[in-house]
Amino acid sequence: MPRARHVEQHYTHRIGWLRAAVLGANDGIVSTAALVVGVAAAHSGRSAVLLAGLAGLVAGAMSMAAGEYVSVSSQADTEKADLARERKELAESPDAELQELKQIYVDRGLDADLALRVARQLSAGDILAAHARDELGITDAQAANPIQAAAASAATFSVGAALPLIVAVFAPASAVIEIVAVASLACLALLGALAAGAGGASRTRGALRVTFWSALALAVTALVGRLFGGAA
């Protein structure tokens, strides 16, 4: 009888976009909900609350996009510089680079002869890719992509920020704080669970983690709004 094919599912190929997307959506919900709750706690009118939330959405989306682009571009520049340096070393000292690759495999548990054969066989193909992966830790799945990260952050921030704003539009003026807080925390818990599941981690742990820190942020912001709003 034919043997069943062993199939494994991994999630490292999602790291590049998943991190930026989750960070953008989380930040969008938390920062906008905190603005809405903080301004509402200062006994401001609905128009002031919505204006603050809308301004936070626009400013936050642009800030997230710019921040992610600059941050990931710096990572990409470092990776390119490392690859250029490695390419030069391979051209100038191929024997030394072969021994370096061999030592990497020895350190991972292969005996010296087998490690040398593996290094030679890999070097016969894409030698730069072999050194990038095993010496520098750079792979296609985890390579930095500034445009992708910036777009994902801006888009997911905007979607996340829109949620508490929509709730604030339809919530009764007397219960804006409570309704926005509860709705935002529910969305954040769901997002945390989905993000954890997409990455193969515990959904419960992901939901609890994001809910705790988000509730703390909302509570602190509401306290600041009430204190300074009453003093104004």
Sequence and secondary structure as in RCSB ss.txt:
>XXXX:A:sequence
MPRARHVEQHYTHRIGWLRAAVLGANDGIVSTAALVVGVAAAHSGRSAVLLAGLAGLVAGAMSMAAGEYVSVSSQ
ADTEKADLARERKELAESPDAELQELKQIYVDRGLDADLALRVARQLSAGDILAAHARDELGITDAQAANPIQAA
AASAATFSVGAALPLIVAVFAPASAVIEIVAVASLACLALLGALAAGAGGASRTRGALRVTFWSALALAVTALVG
RLFGGAA
>XXXX:A:secstr
           GGGHHHHHHHHHHHHHHHHHHHHHHHHHHHTT  HHHHHHHHHHHHHHHHHHHHHHHHHHHHHH
HHHHHHHHHHHHHHHHH HHHHHHHHHHHHHHTT  HHHHHHHHHHHHTS HHHHHIIIII   TTT   HHHHH
HHHHHHHHHHHHHHHHHHHHS GGGHHHHHHHHHHHHHHHHHHHHHHHTTS HHHHHHHHHHHHHHHHHHHHHHH
HHHHHH 
